[in-house]
Amino acid sequence: MNKLYFKYGAMGCSKTASALMCKFNFEQRGFNVLFLKSFLDNRNMEGEEIIVHSRIGLKSKCVPFTKEQNIIDLFNEKCKSKNYNVIMVDECQFATEQQVEQLKELSQKVPVMCYGLLTDFRTKLFEGSKRLVELADSLQELKSICTCGRKATVNARFVDGKLNLEGDVVAIEKNNVNYETMCYNCFRKLIKK
């Protein structure tokens, strides 16, 4: 049971909903879950707290971490006030290589379950996702569907309604930026237009 799990998929494949349901199941059975999320995605705030929020309405408080933070130190600090049996990470693609290595080390003590995107809007692996693919004991793809009916694998970025293939990898809070999941065939057709 003590393994490093990576559950990944394109946007809209219910990664966060799956994480929240899994968290609920562990807690229902008496486990204490340390629920982590990168501070890069701080869209859902309630006061000073970041909330993990799924598109279907499930939500939970979480502990945010920055790119500079040591996850082992964070876990040990949180365990001073409560004994955590499970670690869950939402938006794990934003973790650094070193943080994924720290999660791997922690997985020798407790199960560590990571949920996130595999690739960015350019179809390139995120740093955290790449290291998770290299180190995870279990990989599971969560699937979503393109409008054409094929499996969606691309997180296409649109800026002001036009397909965008350049810019910062992280563009969460920009009003003129939208994402659409699609299959690679539909993505290639848009590029050719």
ROSE-4610 file (N, C-alpha, C; in Angstrom, 1 decimal, always signed):
// ROSE-4610
residu = [M/M/M/N/N/N/K/K/K/L/L/L/Y/Y/Y/F/F/F/K/K/K/Y/Y/Y/G/G/G/A/A/A/M/M/M/G/G/G/C/C/C/S/S/S/K/K/K/T/T/T/A/A/A/S/S/S/A/A/A/L/L/L/M/M/M/C/C/C/K/K/K/F/F/F/N/N/N/F/F/F/E/E/E/Q/Q/Q/R/R/R/G/G/G/F/F/F/N/N/N/V/V/V/L/L/L/F/F/F/L/L/L/K/K/K/S/S/S/F/F/F/L/L/L/D/D/D/N/N/N/R/R/R/N/N/N/M/M/M/E/E/E/G/G/G/E/E/E/E/E/E/I/I/I/I/I/I/V/V/V/H/H/H/S/S/S/R/R/R/I/I/I/G/G/G/L/L/L/K/K/K/S/S/S/K/K/K/C/C/C/V/V/V/P/P/P/F/F/F/T/T/T/K/K/K/E/E/E/Q/Q/Q/N/N/N/I/I/I/I/I/I/D/D/D/L/L/L/F/F/F/N/N/N/E/E/E/K/K/K/C/C/C/K/K/K/S/S/S/K/K/K/N/N/N/Y/Y/Y/N/N/N/V/V/V/I/I/I/M/M/M/V/V/V/D/D/D/E/E/E/C/C/C/Q/Q/Q/F/F/F/A/A/A/T/T/T/E/E/E/Q/Q/Q/Q/Q/Q/V/V/V/E/E/E/Q/Q/Q/L/L/L/K/K/K/E/E/E/L/L/L/S/S/S/Q/Q/Q/K/K/K/V/V/V/P/P/P/V/V/V/M/M/M/C/C/C/Y/Y/Y/G/G/G/L/L/L/L/L/L/T/T/T/D/D/D/F/F/F/R/R/R/T/T/T/K/K/K/L/L/L/F/F/F/E/E/E/G/G/G/S/S/S/K/K/K/R/R/R/L/L/L/V/V/V/E/E/E/L/L/L/A/A/A/D/D/D/S/S/S/L/L/L/Q/Q/Q/E/E/E/L/L/L/K/K/K/S/S/S/I/I/I/C/C/C/T/T/T/C/C/C/G/G/G/R/R/R/K/K/K/A/A/A/T/T/T/V/V/V/N/N/N/A/A/A/R/R/R/F/F/F/V/V/V/D/D/D/G/G/G/K/K/K/L/L/L/N/N/N/L/L/L/E/E/E/G/G/G/D/D/D/V/V/V/V/V/V/A/A/A/I/I/I/E/E/E/K/K/K/N/N/N/N/N/N/V/V/V/N/N/N/Y/Y/Y/E/E/E/T/T/T/M/M/M/C/C/C/Y/Y/Y/N/N/N/C/C/C/F/F/F/R/R/R/K/K/K/L/L/L/I/I/I/K/K/K/K/K/K]
num = [1/1/1/2/2/2/3/3/3/4/4/4/5/5/5/6/6/6/7/7/7/8/8/8/9/9/9/10/10/10/11/11/11/12/12/12/13/13/13/14/14/14/15/15/15/16/16/16/17/17/17/18/18/18/19/19/19/20/20/20/21/21/21/22/22/22/23/23/23/24/24/24/25/25/25/26/26/26/27/27/27/28/28/28/29/29/29/30/30/30/31/31/31/32/32/32/33/33/33/34/34/34/35/35/35/36/36/36/37/37/37/38/38/38/39/39/39/40/40/40/41/41/41/42/42/42/43/43/43/44/44/44/45/45/45/46/46/46/47/47/47/48/48/48/49/49/49/50/50/50/51/51/51/52/52/52/53/53/53/54/54/54/55/55/55/56/56/56/57/57/57/58/58/58/59/59/59/60/60/60/61/61/61/62/62/62/63/63/63/64/64/64/65/65/65/66/66/66/67/67/67/68/68/68/69/69/69/70/70/70/71/71/71/72/72/72/73/73/73/74/74/74/75/75/75/76/76/76/77/77/77/78/78/78/79/79/79/80/80/80/81/81/81/82/82/82/83/83/83/84/84/84/85/85/85/86/86/86/87/87/87/88/88/88/89/89/89/90/90/90/91/91/91/92/92/92/93/93/93/94/94/94/95/95/95/96/96/96/97/97/97/98/98/98/99/99/99/100/100/100/101/101/101/102/102/102/103/103/103/104/104/104/105/105/105/106/106/106/107/107/107/108/108/108/109/109/109/110/110/110/111/111/111/112/112/112/113/113/113/114/114/114/115/115/115/116/116/116/117/117/117/118/118/118/119/119/119/120/120/120/121/121/121/122/122/122/123/123/123/124/124/124/125/125/125/126/126/126/127/127/127/128/128/128/129/129/129/130/130/130/131/131/131/132/132/132/133/133/133/134/134/134/135/135/135/136/136/136/137/137/137/138/138/138/139/139/139/140/140/140/141/141/141/142/142/142/143/143/143/144/144/144/145/145/145/146/146/146/147/147/147/148/148/148/149/149/149/150/150/150/151/151/151/152/152/152/153/153/153/154/154/154/155/155/155/156/156/156/157/157/157/158/158/158/159/159/159/160/160/160/161/161/161/162/162/162/163/163/163/164/164/164/165/165/165/166/166/166/167/167/167/168/168/168/169/169/169/170/170/170/171/171/171/172/172/172/173/173/173/174/174/174/175/175/175/176/176/176/177/177/177/178/178/178/179/179/179/180/180/180/181/181/181/182/182/182/183/183/183/184/184/184/185/185/185/186/186/186/187/187/187/188/188/188/189/189/189/190/190/190/191/191/191/192/192/192/193/193/193]
x = [+0.8/+0.0/+0.9/+2.0/+2.9/+3.6/+3.0/+3.6/+3.4/+4.1/+3.8/+2.9/+1.8/+0.8/+0.7/+0.6/+0.3/-0.9/-1.9/-3.1/-3.2/-3.2/-3.0/-4.1/-4.3/-5.1/-5.2/-5.9/-6.2/-7.1/-7.3/-8.2/-9.6/-10.4/-11.8/-12.0/-10.9/-11.1/-11.4/-11.8/-12.2/-11.0/-9.8/-8.7/-9.0/-9.4/-9.6/-10.8/-11.9/-13.0/-12.6/-11.8/-11.3/-10.4/-9.6/-8.8/-9.7/-10.7/-11.6/-12.4/-12.8/-13.6/-12.6/-11.4/-10.4/-10.1/-10.0/-9.7/-10.9/-12.1/-13.3/-13.2/-12.9/-12.9/-11.9/-10.7/-9.7/-10.1/-10.7/-11.1/-12.2/-13.1/-14.3/-13.8/-12.6/-12.1/-11.1/-11.0/-10.2/-8.8/-8.4/-7.1/-7.1/-5.9/-5.7/-5.0/-5.6/-5.0/-4.4/-3.2/-2.5/-2.8/-3.6/-4.0/-3.2/-2.3/-1.5/-1.8/-1.5/-1.7/-0.7/-0.2/+0.8/+0.1/+0.9/+0.4/+0.3/+0.9/+0.7/-0.7/-1.5/-3.0/-3.7/-3.9/-4.6/-5.9/-6.6/-7.8/-8.9/-9.0/-10.1/-9.7/-10.0/-9.6/-10.9/-10.8/-11.9/-11.1/-11.2/-10.4/-8.9/-8.2/-6.7/-6.4/-7.4/-7.2/-7.5/-6.6/-6.9/-7.7/-8.7/-9.7/-9.4/-9.4/-9.4/-10.8/-11.2/-12.6/-12.7/-13.6/-13.8/-14.9/-15.0/-16.0/-17.4/-17.5/-18.8/-19.2/-18.4/-18.9/-18.2/-17.5/-16.8/-15.6/-15.4/-14.3/-13.8/-12.5/-11.9/-10.8/-10.5/-9.3/-8.1/-7.0/-5.7/-4.6/-3.4/-2.2/-1.4/-1.2/-0.5/+1.0/+1.7/+3.2/+3.7/+4.9/+5.6/+6.7/+7.2/+8.3/+9.5/+9.7/+10.9/+10.8/+9.6/+9.4/+9.8/+10.4/+10.7/+9.5/+9.0/+7.8/+8.0/+9.2/+9.4/+9.3/+10.0/+9.9/+8.4/+7.7/+6.3/+5.5/+5.7/+5.0/+5.4/+6.6/+7.1/+6.5/+6.5/+5.9/+4.4/+3.7/+2.2/+2.0/+2.9/+2.7/+2.9/+3.5/+3.6/+2.3/+1.3/+0.0/-1.0/-0.7/-1.7/-0.9/-1.2/-0.5/-1.1/-0.5/-1.0/-0.6/-1.6/-1.4/-1.3/-1.7/-1.8/-1.5/-0.8/-0.5/-1.2/-1.9/-2.5/-2.1/-1.8/-1.3/-2.2/-2.8/-3.6/-2.7/-2.9/-2.1/-0.6/-0.3/+1.1/+2.1/+1.5/+2.4/+3.2/+2.8/+3.5/+4.6/+4.7/+5.8/+7.1/+8.2/+9.5/+10.0/+11.1/+11.7/+12.1/+12.7/+13.2/+12.0/+10.9/+9.7/+9.1/+9.1/+8.7/+9.6/+10.9/+11.8/+11.5/+11.1/+10.8/+9.5/+8.5/+7.3/+7.6/+8.5/+8.9/+9.5/+10.3/+10.9/+9.8/+8.9/+7.8/+6.9/+6.9/+6.0/+6.6/+7.8/+8.3/+7.7/+7.0/+6.4/+4.9/+4.3/+2.8/+2.5/+1.3/+0.9/+0.9/+1.4/+1.4/+0.7/-0.4/-1.3/-1.3/-0.8/-0.6/-1.6/-2.2/-3.2/-2.8/-2.7/-2.4/-2.4/-2.0/-1.8/-0.5/-0.5/+0.8/+1.5/+0.8/+1.5/+0.8/+1.6/+1.2/+0.5/+0.2/-0.6/+0.2/+1.5/+2.4/+2.6/+1.9/+2.1/+3.4/+4.0/+5.3/+5.1/+5.8/+5.7/+6.0/+5.2/+5.5/+6.7/+7.5/+8.6/+8.2/+7.2/+6.7/+6.2/+5.4/+4.8/+5.9/+6.9/+8.0/+8.7/+9.0/+9.6/+8.7/+7.4/+6.5/+6.4/+6.4/+6.4/+7.6/+8.7/+10.0/+10.0/+9.3/+9.5/+8.2/+7.1/+5.8/+5.8/+5.3/+5.1/+3.8/+2.9/+1.6/+1.3/+1.0/+0.5/-0.9/-1.8/-3.1/-3.6/-4.0/-4.6/-6.1/-6.5/-7.9/-8.4/-9.3/-9.6/-10.8/-10.6/-11.7/-11.9/-12.9/-13.3/-13.2/-12.7/-12.7/-14.1/-14.4/-15.7/-16.0/-14.9/-15.1/-15.3/-15.2/-15.5/-14.2/-13.0/-11.8/-11.3/-10.4/-9.8/-9.0/-9.3/-8.7/-7.3/-6.3/-4.9/-4.2/-4.8/-4.2/-5.0/-4.2/-4.8/-4.5/-5.3/-5.1/-5.4/-4.5/-4.7/-5.2/-6.2/-6.7/-6.5/-6.0/-5.9/-6.7/-7.7/-8.7/-9.3/-9.6/-10.3/-9.4/-8.1/-7.2/-6.2/-6.0/-5.1/-3.7/-3.1/-1.9/-0.8/+0.3/+1.4/+2.6/+2.5/+3.7/+3.3/+4.3/+4.1/+4.4/+4.2/+4.5/+3.7/+4.3/+3.7/+2.4/+2.5/+1.4/+0.7/-0.6/-1.4/-2.8/-2.9/-4.1/-5.1/-4.6/-5.5/-5.8/-5.5/-5.7/-7.1/-7.8/-9.2/-9.3/-8.3/-8.4/-7.9/-7.5/-7.0/-8.0/-8.3/-9.2/-8.5/-8.9/-8.3/-9.4/-9.1/-10.0/-9.3/-9.9/-9.2/-9.7/-8.7/-9.1/-8.1/-8.4/-7.5/-6.4/-5.4/-4.2/-4.6/-5.5/-5.9/-6.6/-7.5/-8.2/-7.2/-6.3/-5.3/-4.4/-4.0/-3.2/-3.9/-5.2/-6.1/-6.1/-6.2/-6.3/-4.9/-3.8/-2.5/-2.4/-2.9/-2.7/-3.6/-4.7/-5.5/-4.7]
y = [-1.2/+0.0/+1.3/+1.2/+2.4/+2.5/+3.3/+3.5/+4.9/+5.3/+6.6/+6.3/+6.9/+6.8/+8.1/+8.0/+9.1/+8.9/+9.6/+9.6/+10.8/+10.7/+11.8/+11.8/+12.9/+13.0/+14.5/+14.6/+16.0/+16.7/+18.0/+18.8/+18.2/+18.3/+17.9/+16.4/+15.6/+14.2/+13.7/+14.7/+14.4/+14.0/+14.6/+14.3/+14.8/+16.0/+16.6/+15.9/+15.6/+14.9/+13.5/+12.8/+11.5/+11.7/+12.7/+12.9/+13.2/+14.0/+14.3/+13.1/+12.3/+11.1/+10.1/+10.0/+9.1/+9.6/+10.9/+11.5/+11.1/+11.3/+11.0/+9.5/+8.6/+7.2/+6.9/+7.4/+7.2/+7.8/+9.0/+9.6/+8.8/+8.3/+7.6/+6.3/+5.8/+4.6/+4.9/+6.2/+6.6/+7.1/+7.2/+7.7/+9.2/+9.7/+11.2/+11.5/+12.3/+12.6/+14.1/+14.2/+15.5/+15.8/+16.8/+17.1/+18.3/+18.2/+19.2/+19.7/+21.0/+21.6/+22.7/+22.7/+23.8/+25.2/+26.1/+27.5/+28.2/+27.6/+28.2/+28.2/+27.3/+27.3/+27.7/+29.0/+29.5/+30.2/+29.6/+30.2/+30.2/+29.2/+29.0/+29.3/+30.5/+30.9/+31.1/+30.7/+31.1/+31.7/+33.0/+33.7/+33.6/+33.0/+32.8/+31.4/+30.5/+29.1/+28.9/+28.0/+27.5/+26.3/+26.3/+25.2/+24.4/+23.1/+22.2/+22.1/+22.4/+22.5/+21.8/+20.8/+20.1/+20.8/+20.5/+21.1/+20.5/+19.4/+18.8/+19.3/+20.2/+20.8/+20.2/+19.1/+18.6/+19.6/+19.7/+20.6/+20.2/+20.7/+20.4/+21.5/+21.7/+22.6/+21.8/+22.5/+21.8/+22.7/+22.1/+22.7/+23.1/+24.4/+24.8/+24.7/+24.4/+24.4/+25.2/+25.8/+26.6/+25.8/+26.3/+25.6/+25.5/+26.4/+26.4/+25.4/+25.0/+24.2/+22.8/+22.3/+20.9/+20.1/+19.2/+18.4/+17.5/+17.0/+16.1/+17.0/+18.2/+19.1/+19.5/+19.8/+20.2/+19.1/+17.8/+16.7/+16.5/+16.5/+16.4/+17.5/+18.7/+19.8/+19.6/+19.2/+18.9/+17.7/+16.8/+15.6/+15.9/+17.1/+17.4/+17.6/+18.0/+18.3/+17.2/+16.3/+15.3/+14.2/+12.9/+11.8/+11.5/+11.9/+11.7/+10.3/+9.6/+8.2/+8.2/+9.3/+9.3/+10.8/+10.9/+12.2/+12.1/+13.2/+13.4/+14.7/+14.8/+16.0/+16.3/+17.4/+17.9/+18.9/+18.9/+19.7/+19.4/+18.2/+17.7/+18.1/+18.4/+18.8/+20.0/+20.8/+22.0/+21.8/+20.6/+20.2/+20.2/+20.5/+20.4/+19.0/+18.8/+17.5/+17.0/+17.9/+17.6/+17.3/+18.0/+17.7/+16.4/+16.0/+14.6/+13.6/+13.8/+12.9/+12.8/+13.9/+14.0/+13.2/+13.3/+12.5/+11.0/+10.7/+9.3/+8.7/+9.6/+9.2/+9.0/+9.9/+9.8/+8.6/+8.1/+7.0/+5.7/+5.7/+4.6/+4.4/+5.5/+5.5/+5.4/+6.2/+6.3/+6.3/+6.0/+6.1/+7.5/+7.8/+9.2/+9.1/+9.8/+9.8/+11.2/+11.2/+12.4/+12.5/+13.6/+13.8/+15.1/+15.0/+16.1/+15.9/+17.0/+16.9/+16.3/+15.6/+15.1/+16.1/+16.8/+17.7/+19.1/+20.1/+21.4/+21.7/+23.0/+23.3/+23.2/+22.9/+22.7/+21.2/+20.4/+18.9/+18.4/+19.2/+18.9/+18.5/+17.5/+17.1/+18.3/+18.4/+19.3/+18.7/+19.5/+19.0/+18.0/+18.3/+17.4/+16.1/+16.2/+15.0/+14.1/+14.7/+13.9/+13.0/+13.7/+12.9/+11.9/+12.2/+11.2/+10.0/+10.2/+9.1/+8.2/+8.8/+8.1/+7.4/+7.9/+7.3/+6.6/+6.9/+6.3/+4.8/+4.2/+2.8/+2.4/+3.3/+3.1/+4.3/+4.1/+5.1/+4.8/+5.7/+5.5/+6.7/+6.5/+7.5/+7.6/+8.9/+9.2/+9.8/+9.3/+9.7/+10.7/+11.5/+12.4/+12.4/+13.0/+12.9/+14.2/+14.2/+15.3/+15.5/+16.6/+16.9/+15.9/+15.4/+14.5/+13.1/+12.8/+11.5/+10.7/+11.1/+10.4/+10.8/+10.0/+10.3/+11.7/+12.5/+13.8/+13.7/+14.2/+14.1/+15.5/+16.4/+17.8/+18.8/+19.7/+20.8/+22.0/+22.3/+23.4/+24.7/+25.7/+27.0/+28.0/+28.8/+29.8/+31.1/+32.1/+33.5/+34.3/+35.0/+35.8/+35.0/+33.7/+32.9/+32.2/+32.5/+31.9/+31.0/+29.8/+28.8/+29.5/+29.2/+29.8/+28.7/+28.8/+27.8/+28.4/+29.6/+30.3/+30.9/+31.3/+32.0/+31.1/+31.7/+31.0/+29.7/+28.7/+27.4/+27.5/+28.4/+28.5/+29.9/+29.8/+31.0/+30.7/+30.7/+30.2/+31.4/+32.5/+33.6/+34.7/+34.4/+35.4/+35.3/+36.4/+36.4/+36.1/+36.4/+36.2/+34.8/+33.9/+32.6/+31.6/+30.7/+29.5/+28.3/+27.1/+25.9/+25.0/+24.1/+23.1/+21.8/+20.8/+19.5/+18.9/+18.3/+17.7/+16.6/+15.8/+14.8/+15.4/+14.6/+15.2/+15.5/+14.7/+15.0/+16.4/+16.6/+17.9/+19.1/+18.8/+19.8/+20.1/+19.1/+19.3/+20.1/+19.8/+20.5/+22.0/+22.3/+23.7/+24.4/+23.7/+24.3/+24.6/+23.7/+23.9/+25.0/+25.4/+26.5/+27.8]
z = [+0.0/+0.0/+0.0/+0.7/+0.7/-0.7/-1.6/-2.9/-3.3/-4.4/-5.0/-6.2/-6.2/-7.3/-8.1/-9.4/-10.2/-11.1/-10.9/-11.7/-12.5/-13.8/-14.7/-15.8/-16.4/-17.6/-18.1/-19.2/-19.7/-18.8/-19.0/-18.2/-18.4/-17.3/-17.4/-17.3/-16.9/-16.8/-15.3/-14.5/-13.1/-12.2/-12.4/-11.6/-10.1/-10.0/-8.7/-8.0/-8.8/-8.2/-7.7/-8.5/-8.0/-6.8/-6.7/-5.5/-4.3/-4.5/-3.3/-2.9/-3.8/-3.4/-2.7/-3.2/-2.6/-1.2/-1.0/+0.3/+1.3/+0.8/+1.6/+2.0/+1.1/+1.4/+2.5/+2.4/+3.4/+4.8/+4.8/+6.0/+6.7/+5.8/+6.3/+7.1/+6.7/+7.3/+8.4/+8.8/+10.0/+9.7/+8.4/+8.0/+8.1/+8.4/+8.3/+7.1/+6.2/+4.9/+4.9/+4.6/+4.3/+2.9/+2.6/+1.2/+0.8/-0.1/-0.6/-2.0/-2.2/-3.6/-3.8/-5.0/-5.3/-5.2/-4.6/-4.4/-5.8/-6.9/-8.2/-8.6/-8.2/-8.5/-7.2/-7.1/-5.9/-6.3/-7.3/-7.8/-6.8/-6.0/-5.1/-3.6/-3.2/-1.9/-1.1/+0.2/+1.2/+2.3/+2.4/+3.4/+3.0/+4.0/+3.8/+3.3/+3.2/+2.9/+1.4/+0.8/-0.5/-0.5/-1.3/-1.4/-2.7/-2.6/-3.7/-4.1/-5.4/-5.8/-7.2/-7.2/-8.5/-9.3/-10.6/-11.4/-11.1/-10.4/-10.0/-8.6/-8.0/-6.8/-5.5/-5.6/-4.4/-4.0/-2.7/-2.3/-0.9/-0.7/+0.6/+0.8/+2.1/+2.4/+2.1/+1.8/+1.5/+2.1/+2.1/+2.6/+1.3/+1.0/-0.2/+0.1/-1.0/-1.0/-2.1/-1.9/-2.9/-3.5/-4.7/-5.4/-4.5/-3.5/-2.7/-1.5/-1.2/+0.0/-0.1/+1.0/+1.1/+1.6/+0.8/+1.1/+2.4/+2.5/+3.7/+5.0/+4.9/+6.1/+6.4/+5.3/+5.4/+6.1/+5.6/+6.2/+7.7/+8.0/+9.4/+10.3/+9.8/+10.5/+10.8/+9.8/+10.0/+10.9/+10.9/+11.8/+13.2/+13.6/+15.0/+15.7/+14.9/+15.5/+15.2/+14.2/+13.8/+13.0/+13.3/+12.7/+11.3/+10.2/+8.9/+8.3/+7.8/+7.3/+5.8/+5.1/+3.6/+3.2/+2.1/+1.5/+0.1/-0.2/-1.5/-2.1/-3.3/-4.0/-5.2/-5.2/-6.4/-7.2/-8.5/-9.4/-9.2/-9.1/-8.9/-10.0/-11.2/-12.3/-12.0/-11.0/-10.6/-9.6/-9.1/-8.2/-8.9/-8.2/-8.9/-8.9/-9.6/-9.7/-8.3/-7.5/-6.1/-5.2/-5.4/-4.6/-4.9/-6.2/-6.5/-5.9/-5.9/-5.2/-3.7/-3.1/-1.7/-1.5/-2.4/-2.3/-2.4/-3.3/-3.4/-2.1/-1.5/-0.2/+0.9/+0.9/+1.9/+1.6/+0.3/+0.0/+0.6/+1.1/+1.8/+3.2/+3.7/+5.0/+4.9/+4.0/+3.8/+2.3/+2.0/+0.5/+0.1/-1.1/-1.6/-3.0/-3.1/-4.3/-4.9/-6.2/-6.9/-8.1/-8.3/-9.3/-10.1/-11.4/-12.2/-13.7/-14.4/-15.9/-16.2/-17.3/-17.8/-18.7/-19.6/-20.5/-20.4/-20.9/-20.9/-22.2/-22.5/-23.7/-25.0/-24.9/-26.0/-26.3/-25.5/-25.4/-24.9/-24.1/-23.4/-22.0/-21.5/-20.1/-19.1/-18.1/-17.0/-16.2/-15.6/-14.8/-13.7/-13.0/-11.9/-12.5/-13.6/-14.2/-14.8/-15.4/-16.0/-14.9/-13.8/-12.7/-12.1/-12.0/-11.5/-12.4/-13.7/-14.6/-14.4/-14.1/-13.9/-12.5/-11.5/-10.2/-9.6/-10.2/-9.6/-9.6/-8.6/-8.6/-9.3/-9.5/-10.2/-11.0/-12.3/-13.2/-13.7/-13.6/-14.1/-14.9/-16.1/-16.9/-16.7/-16.4/-16.3/-17.6/-18.2/-19.6/-19.7/-20.7/-21.1/-22.6/-23.1/-24.5/-25.2/-26.5/-27.4/-27.9/-28.5/-29.1/-30.3/-30.9/-32.0/-31.5/-30.2/-29.7/-29.4/-29.9/-29.5/-28.1/-27.6/-26.3/-26.3/-25.4/-25.3/-24.6/-25.2/-24.6/-24.6/-25.3/-25.4/-24.6/-23.9/-23.2/-24.0/-25.0/-25.9/-25.2/-25.4/-24.8/-25.9/-25.5/-26.4/-25.7/-26.4/-25.9/-26.8/-26.2/-27.0/-28.1/-27.8/-28.7/-29.8/-29.8/-30.8/-30.2/-30.9/-30.4/-30.1/-29.0/-28.6/-28.3/-28.9/-28.7/-28.0/-27.5/-26.9/-25.6/-24.8/-23.6/-22.4/-21.2/-19.9/-19.9/-19.3/-19.1/-18.2/-17.2/-16.2/-16.5/-16.9/-17.2/-16.6/-15.3/-14.7/-14.5/-14.1/-13.6/-14.7/-15.9/-17.0/-17.6/-17.6/-18.1/-19.6/-20.4/-21.8/-22.2/-21.2/-21.5/-21.2/-22.1/-21.9/-22.4/-21.8/-22.2/-22.8/-23.7/-24.2/-24.4/-23.9/-24.1/-25.5/-26.1/-27.4/-27.8/-28.8/-29.2/-30.1/-30.3/-31.0/-32.5/-33.1/-34.5/-34.6/-33.7/-33.7/-33.5/-32.5/-32.2/-33.4/-34.2/-35.4/-36.4/-36.6/-37.6/-37.2/-35.9/-35.5/-35.8/-35.6/-35.9/-37.4/-38.2/-39.7/-40.2/-39.5/-39.9/-39.7]
